[in-house]
Amino acid sequence: MLGQVQFRILENAITYTGSELRPHWGLEQTKVYGSLLTCFTGPCRVPTEHLVDMEDRLASDHIGAANMLHIIGEFYGTTLEAGVLYQRLLIEWAERLLREEGLTTGTKIWRSGDDLFVQVGDRPKQKMSVSIATVSPVSVLVHLGLNIDSTGAPVSAIGFKDFGWDASQVLAFAKKLLSHYIEELEDIRVAQCKVRPVF
């Protein structure tokens, strides 16, 4: 059963290359043991050889953006299937909170699978996120990246910068997202502990 989850937000910008999606990376950065969500901002430059998604890797894709809000989750004592569900739940919370923020008038935001899309007015939809869930020998790993400045993305993309958000607004959103998400995970944990078995 998944234990209590913590989060930490790093102060320094870090370029995400895909190599950070490995066991104990969050521990190395924070000295916090156990299931952990580590959040930071920085460019995203993931070459084909670092892609975890085999569909994208076989298509020789890559991921890029000038700046992103990154969340790397490492969860112990669980399965890859559960990890994908944790990933989807994190994206659901991101969608919900972005809707509540009301990015701009006439903006629509929705989740499709593990992606977030945004449509401003009559413009074509644009991608706001990248995400993946995978497994290591000791844990399940999740990465969620939300565009801040989508410059350099290989697809039509949009970010917080397009809505006039500054660094402090992005950080406040990150704290709100992580707090709500961990509250939900804790609620799930309690729900597992409070029921009696049936025969």
N, C-alpha and C positions, 0 to 999 in steps of 0.2 A: 504494500500500500504506500502511496506517495505521502511522505511526511510534510512537515510545515515548510513552506517556500518563502524565501526572502528575496529582496531586490536591492541592488546598489546602482547608483548612477555615477559613472566615471567623469571626472572633470576635463581630462585631456581628450582632444580629438584623436581618433584612430582610424586609419584607412582599413576598411573591411575588404579582405582579399579572398575570403572563403577558408583560409587556413585557420582562422580563429574558431571555426566550428569544429572543435575537438574537445575531448574530455579534459576537465580541470582548467580550461582557459579562464573561466570566471574566478575560480579559486586563486589562480596565479595573479590575477589583477586585483583581487579584493581581500584575500586571506580569509574568506568566508567559506566554511565547510557546509556541505549539504546542498539540497536542491536550491537553485539560485537563478535569478534573472539579472543579467548584467546589461546595463543600458549605456550607450555612448553615441556621440555624433561623429561624423567624418565621411570622407569620400567612400565610394563603393567601386572597387575594381576587381571583379572576379573573372579571371580568364577561364577558358573552356576546361582546362585540365583540373581546375579546382571546383567545378560544378558537381553538386551531389545528385541533382536531378538527372537521371540517365537519359531521359527523353531529350532534355536540352543539350546534354553533353554529346549525344549521338548526332544532334543537329548542328554541332559546332557553334552553339550560342555562347554569349558571354553576358555579364551583368555590369552595368556602370551607371554612375551618377556623381555629380560634383559634390553633393552632400546629402547624407541620410541620417535619420534617427534609427539607430540599430538596437535591437534587443536580442540577446543570446540567452536562451533558457537551457539549463541543464537539470534534468530530473532523474533522480535515483529511485530504484525499486519499482520500476514500471516497464511497460512494453512499448514497442514501436506503435502499435495500434492506438494505445492510450496517448502516446506522444502526438500523433496526428490529430487526435481529438483536442488535446491541450493547445495545439497550434491553431486549430479552427476557432476554439473558444477565445484565444487571444485576439484573433482577427475580428471576431464578432464584437468584442468589446471596443476595439479600435473604431470599427464602423459606427457603433452606437454612440460613442463619445464624439466622433466627428460630426455626426448628424446633429447631436445636441448643441455643438459649437455653432452650427449654421455658418459654414465657411464663407459663403457669399449668397446673396439672393439669386435664386434660380439655379443653384448648384444641386446636383443629385450625386449621392455616393452609395455604392452597394458592393457587397461581397459576392464573388463568384468563385467557389472552391476556396483556394487559399490566396486569392488575390483581391485587392480593393481597386475599384474603378471609380472615376469621377467624370461627370459630364457637366460642363458649364454652359448653360443656355442651350443653344442649338448646335454647339460645336460637337465634333465626334468625341466619343468616350476616350479617356486617357488613363493610363495605369499609374497608381500611386504607391504600390507596394511590391516587394519581393518577399518570398517566404519559402521555407523548406523545413521539414522534420526528418531526422535520421536517427540512427542508433550507433552507439559506440560499444566497446566491450564492457563498459561499466555503467552506461547511462543512456538516456534519450536526450537528443539535442534538437533545439528549435532555433531558427533565425527568422526574425521579422525585420525588414527594413522599410521605413516610410520615407518617401522622398521629401527632402527639404528643398534642395535645388536639383532639379532633374536633368540639368545640362549634361549631355554625354550619354544619356540612356539610349539603348539600342532600339527602343520602341517609343511610340508616342506616350509621353509621360507628363505628370504634373506633380507639384510639390507644395509644401507649406509656403514657400517663398512667393508662389503665384497668388496667394491669398493675403499677402502682406504681413505674414507672421514673422516676428523677430525671434532671436534665440531664446529669450526668456519665455515667450509663449509656447515654443516647442518643448522646452524643458518642463513647464508647468503641465502641459498635456501628457508628457511621458510619465510624470509622477502620478497624475490622476489615473492614467491607463493601468499602470503597474499596481497601484493600490486597489483599484476595483477588481482587477484580474486575480490578485492574490486572495482577496476576500472571497471571491467565488470558489477558488481552489480549496480554501479552508472550509467553506460551507460544504463542498463535496466530500471532503475528508470527514467532517462531523457526521454527514448523512450516512456514511459507511459504518460509523461507530455506534450509532444510536438505535439501530434496528435489531430486533430479535430474529433468530432463524425460524423458518417454518419447515414443517415435515409432512 
